[in-house]
Amino acid sequence: MREPDPALPFGRLLTAMVTPFAADGSVDLSAARRLAAYLVDQQHNDALVINGTTGEAPTTTDAEKRDLIAAVVDEIGDRARVVAGVGTFNTDHSVHLAREAAEAGADGLLVVTPYYSKPPQAGVRQYFETVATAGELPVMIYDIPGRAGTAVATETLIALAEHPRIVAVKDAKGDPVASATVMAATDLAYYAGDDAITPALMAVGGVGLVGTSTHFTGAVMAQVIADYAAGRVEQALAEYRRVLPVLTGVFATQGCTMVKAGLDLLGLPGGALRPPMVSATAEQTEVFGAQLAAAGLR
């Protein structure tokens, strides 16, 4: 694998991969291997995020997380990078997961803002710096106040950019002006954390996408991103608009739910969901299947 471009530390396209579960509820490592290979070889991902929200990480054990990272690393080899989700509401636990991810072979860390407890910005900064220092891998901050309950303030992001291991942001804040302000003041690589905002974020300096719909739209979105980056904006927007109903439709309910429904329609390994998540309804599955078909993805 070539050394990463500092401006594109994780490439341009990443998918937050679902975690396949077997009928008995256990993690299906064989299915995870097959899905990872499909996402890299057919959907053109530069990297995969393992143990993220879409991977139902709140329901998997530390041992399952470690085994899943190791299996995916072994399967995709040097064809793509592996970014491990390690963020929790507990700094010590996040540090533990970061170290285990490195030992399992991960290439980078996705670290979400500590959720539920709503720490002040001083605590948010200390948390990210502590995990980045201990983890010994490049870090992508996951800024998603809708889930975490706390946004990473512009001033905090600018300060965090001074840490040598904090190199990127997965941006699901929905505030492009704030994002543009950080990009203007730092070298942080910004990745869209909401599939449908990818061109809008790239217009103010973003470099790519960490996607959910990219289980299905990856090849298209890889071309959209490449075209936009090369200045072929009209071409990029034409393809983006073709798949836009899928980019948004995957969030008809939780992303992991609709991805697994779509994978099942396509005969690809997704498996069951773990409680408290539940399967998509028949109506939701039918609508999403029609969106995939209309976009030429089924």
C-alpha positions as CSV (number, residue, x, y, z in Angstrom):
1,M,0.0,0.0,0.0
2,R,1.3,3.4,-0.9
3,E,2.0,5.9,1.8
4,P,-1.1,8.1,2.3
5,D,-1.2,11.6,0.9
6,P,-1.2,14.0,3.9
7,A,-4.0,15.9,2.2
8,L,-6.0,12.6,1.8
9,P,-5.0,10.6,4.9
10,F,-7.7,8.0,4.3
11,G,-8.2,8.4,0.6
12,R,-11.4,9.9,-0.7
13,L,-14.1,7.3,-0.2
14,L,-14.8,5.3,2.9
15,T,-17.8,3.1,3.9
16,A,-18.9,2.7,7.5
17,M,-19.4,-1.1,7.1
18,V,-22.3,-2.9,8.8
19,T,-21.4,-5.8,11.1
20,P,-22.9,-9.1,9.9
21,F,-24.5,-11.1,12.6
22,A,-25.3,-14.8,12.3
23,A,-28.8,-16.2,13.1
24,D,-27.7,-17.0,16.7
25,G,-26.6,-13.4,17.2
26,S,-22.9,-13.9,17.0
27,V,-20.6,-11.9,14.8
28,D,-20.2,-13.6,11.4
29,L,-16.6,-13.1,10.6
30,S,-16.8,-15.0,7.4
31,A,-19.6,-12.8,6.1
32,A,-17.7,-9.7,7.3
33,R,-14.8,-10.8,5.2
34,R,-17.0,-11.3,2.1
35,L,-18.6,-7.9,2.6
36,A,-15.3,-6.1,3.1
37,A,-13.9,-7.6,-0.1
38,Y,-17.0,-6.6,-2.0
39,L,-16.8,-3.0,-0.7
40,V,-13.2,-2.7,-1.7
41,D,-13.1,-4.6,-5.0
42,Q,-16.5,-3.7,-6.4
43,Q,-17.5,-0.5,-4.6
44,H,-14.1,1.2,-5.0
45,N,-13.5,2.2,-1.3
46,D,-10.2,3.5,-0.3
47,A,-10.8,2.5,3.3
48,L,-13.4,0.9,5.5
49,V,-14.7,2.1,8.9
50,I,-15.2,-0.9,11.2
51,N,-17.0,-0.7,14.5
52,G,-18.8,2.5,13.7
53,T,-22.4,3.4,14.4
54,T,-23.5,1.6,11.2
55,G,-21.5,-1.4,12.5
56,E,-23.8,-1.4,15.6
57,A,-20.7,-0.9,17.8
58,P,-22.6,0.0,20.9
59,T,-23.8,-3.7,21.0
60,T,-20.6,-5.5,20.3
61,T,-18.0,-6.5,22.9
62,D,-14.4,-5.4,23.0
63,A,-13.3,-8.9,21.9
64,E,-15.8,-8.9,19.0
65,K,-14.5,-5.5,17.9
66,R,-10.9,-6.7,18.0
67,D,-11.7,-9.9,16.1
68,L,-13.7,-8.0,13.5
69,I,-10.8,-5.6,12.8
70,A,-8.3,-8.4,12.5
71,A,-10.5,-10.4,10.1
72,V,-11.1,-7.4,7.8
73,V,-7.5,-6.4,7.9
74,D,-6.5,-9.9,6.9
75,E,-9.1,-10.1,4.1
76,I,-8.4,-6.8,2.3
77,G,-4.7,-6.7,2.9
78,D,-3.0,-3.7,1.2
79,R,-6.0,-3.1,-1.1
80,A,-7.5,-0.5,1.3
81,R,-7.1,0.9,4.8
82,V,-9.0,0.0,7.9
83,V,-10.2,2.7,10.2
84,A,-11.5,1.5,13.6
85,G,-14.3,3.2,15.5
86,V,-13.1,3.5,19.1
87,G,-15.0,6.5,20.5
88,T,-17.2,6.0,23.6
89,F,-18.4,8.2,26.5
90,N,-15.5,6.9,28.6
91,T,-12.0,8.3,27.9
92,D,-10.2,5.3,29.5
93,H,-12.3,2.8,27.5
94,S,-11.7,4.7,24.3
95,V,-8.0,4.6,24.9
96,H,-8.2,0.8,25.5
97,L,-10.1,0.3,22.3
98,A,-7.6,2.5,20.4
99,R,-4.7,0.4,21.6
100,E,-6.5,-2.9,20.8
101,A,-7.4,-1.5,17.3
102,A,-3.7,-0.8,16.7
103,E,-2.7,-4.3,17.8
104,A,-5.4,-5.8,15.5
105,G,-3.8,-4.0,12.5
106,A,-6.0,-0.9,12.0
107,D,-4.5,1.9,10.0
108,G,-6.5,4.7,11.7
109,L,-9.1,5.6,14.3
110,L,-12.5,7.2,14.1
111,V,-13.2,8.9,17.4
112,V,-16.7,10.2,18.1
113,T,-17.4,13.0,20.5
114,P,-18.1,11.6,24.0
115,Y,-21.8,11.2,24.1
116,Y,-24.6,11.5,26.7
117,S,-22.6,13.3,29.4
118,K,-22.3,16.5,27.3
119,P,-18.8,17.5,28.5
120,P,-17.7,21.2,28.1
121,Q,-15.3,22.0,25.3
122,A,-12.3,21.8,27.6
123,G,-13.3,18.2,28.3
124,V,-14.0,17.5,24.6
125,R,-10.5,18.7,23.7
126,Q,-8.8,16.7,26.5
127,Y,-10.7,13.6,25.4
128,F,-9.6,13.7,21.8
129,E,-6.0,14.6,22.7
130,T,-5.8,11.8,25.2
131,V,-7.1,9.2,22.8
132,A,-4.9,10.4,19.9
133,T,-1.8,10.4,22.1
134,A,-2.4,6.9,23.4
135,G,-3.7,5.3,20.2
136,E,-0.5,5.9,18.1
137,L,-2.6,6.0,14.9
138,P,-3.9,8.8,12.8
139,V,-7.3,10.0,14.1
140,M,-10.4,11.2,12.3
141,I,-12.7,13.2,14.7
142,Y,-16.4,12.3,14.2
143,D,-18.4,15.5,14.8
144,I,-22.1,14.5,15.0
145,P,-23.9,16.5,17.6
146,G,-27.3,14.9,16.6
147,R,-26.1,11.7,18.1
148,A,-23.4,12.8,20.6
149,G,-25.4,15.6,22.0
150,T,-22.4,17.9,21.9
151,A,-20.8,19.6,18.8
152,V,-17.1,20.1,18.6
153,A,-16.8,23.9,18.5
154,T,-14.9,25.6,15.8
155,E,-12.2,26.8,18.2
156,T,-11.8,23.4,19.6
157,L,-11.3,21.8,16.2
158,I,-8.7,24.4,15.3
159,A,-6.9,23.7,18.6
160,L,-7.1,19.9,18.0
161,A,-5.5,20.3,14.6
162,E,-2.2,21.1,16.3
163,H,-2.0,17.5,17.5
164,P,0.2,15.5,15.1
165,R,-2.1,12.5,15.0
166,I,-5.4,14.3,14.6
167,V,-5.6,14.6,10.8
168,A,-9.2,14.5,9.7
169,V,-12.9,15.2,10.5
170,K,-16.0,13.2,9.6
171,D,-18.4,16.1,9.4
172,A,-22.0,15.4,10.3
173,K,-22.7,18.7,11.9
174,G,-24.7,20.2,9.0
175,D,-22.9,23.6,9.4
176,P,-20.8,24.2,6.2
177,V,-19.8,27.7,7.3
178,A,-18.3,26.4,10.5
179,S,-16.6,23.6,8.6
180,A,-15.2,26.0,6.0
181,T,-13.9,28.1,8.9
182,V,-11.9,25.2,10.3
183,M,-10.6,24.2,6.9
184,A,-9.4,27.7,6.2
185,A,-7.5,27.7,9.5
186,T,-6.1,24.2,9.5
187,D,-4.8,21.3,7.4
188,L,-7.6,18.9,8.7
189,A,-9.0,16.8,5.9
190,Y,-12.8,17.0,5.9
191,Y,-15.0,14.1,4.9
192,A,-18.8,14.3,4.6
193,G,-20.4,12.3,7.3
194,D,-23.8,12.6,5.7
195,D,-23.8,11.0,2.2
196,A,-26.0,13.6,0.5
197,I,-23.9,16.6,1.6
198,T,-20.8,15.4,-0.2
199,P,-20.7,17.9,-3.1
200,A,-21.7,20.8,-0.8
201,L,-18.8,20.0,1.6
202,M,-16.4,19.6,-1.3
203,A,-17.4,23.1,-2.5
204,V,-15.9,24.6,0.6
205,G,-12.9,22.4,0.7
206,G,-13.9,18.8,1.7
207,V,-12.0,15.9,0.3
208,G,-14.4,13.0,0.3
209,L,-17.1,10.9,2.1
210,V,-17.4,8.4,4.9
211,G,-20.7,6.9,3.6
212,T,-23.5,4.5,4.5
213,S,-25.3,4.3,1.2
214,T,-21.9,3.5,-0.3
215,H,-22.6,-0.1,0.4
216,F,-24.5,0.3,-2.9
217,T,-23.4,3.7,-4.3
218,G,-19.7,3.4,-3.6
219,A,-18.6,3.0,-7.2
220,V,-20.8,5.9,-8.3
221,M,-19.8,8.2,-5.4
222,A,-16.1,7.4,-6.0
223,Q,-16.6,8.8,-9.5
224,V,-18.7,11.7,-8.3
225,I,-15.9,12.7,-5.9
226,A,-13.2,12.2,-8.5
227,D,-15.1,14.3,-11.1
228,Y,-15.8,17.1,-8.6
229,A,-12.2,17.2,-7.5
230,A,-11.1,17.4,-11.1
231,G,-13.4,20.3,-11.9
232,R,-15.9,18.2,-13.9
233,V,-18.8,19.6,-11.8
234,E,-21.7,19.2,-14.2
235,Q,-20.7,15.5,-14.7
236,A,-20.4,15.0,-11.0
237,L,-23.7,16.5,-10.2
238,A,-25.5,14.5,-12.9
239,E,-24.3,11.2,-11.3
240,Y,-24.9,12.5,-7.8
241,R,-28.5,13.4,-8.7
242,R,-29.1,10.0,-10.2
243,V,-28.3,8.3,-6.9
244,L,-29.5,11.0,-4.5
245,P,-32.7,9.1,-3.6
246,V,-30.5,6.2,-2.4
247,L,-28.2,8.6,-0.5
248,T,-31.1,9.9,1.5
249,G,-33.3,6.7,1.4
250,V,-30.8,4.7,3.4
251,F,-31.7,6.9,6.3
252,A,-35.4,6.2,6.2
253,T,-34.8,4.6,9.6
254,Q,-31.3,3.8,11.1
255,G,-28.6,3.4,8.4
256,C,-27.6,-0.1,9.6
257,T,-31.2,-1.2,9.3
258,M,-31.7,-0.1,5.7
259,V,-28.2,-1.2,4.6
260,K,-28.9,-4.7,5.8
261,A,-32.3,-4.7,4.1
262,G,-30.7,-3.6,0.9
263,L,-27.9,-6.2,1.1
264,D,-30.5,-8.9,1.6
265,L,-32.3,-7.8,-1.5
266,L,-29.0,-8.0,-3.5
267,G,-28.0,-11.4,-2.0
268,L,-25.0,-9.9,-0.2
269,P,-24.0,-10.7,3.4
270,G,-25.5,-8.4,5.9
271,G,-27.1,-10.6,8.4
272,A,-29.4,-9.8,11.3
273,L,-29.5,-6.8,13.6
274,R,-28.8,-6.8,17.3
275,P,-31.4,-5.4,19.7
276,P,-32.3,-2.7,20.3
277,M,-32.2,-2.4,16.5
278,V,-34.9,-4.1,14.5
279,S,-35.3,-5.1,10.9
280,A,-36.8,-2.8,8.3
281,T,-40.5,-3.2,7.7
282,A,-41.7,-4.7,4.5
283,E,-42.8,-1.3,3.3
284,Q,-39.5,0.3,4.1
285,T,-37.7,-2.5,2.3
286,E,-39.9,-2.2,-0.8
287,V,-39.4,1.6,-1.0
288,F,-35.6,1.3,-0.7
289,G,-35.5,-1.6,-3.2
290,A,-37.4,0.6,-5.7
291,Q,-34.9,3.5,-5.1
292,L,-32.0,1.1,-5.7
293,A,-33.6,-0.1,-8.9
294,A,-34.4,3.4,-10.2
295,A,-30.8,4.4,-9.7
296,G,-29.6,1.4,-11.6
297,L,-28.1,-0.3,-8.6
298,R,-30.3,-3.4,-8.4
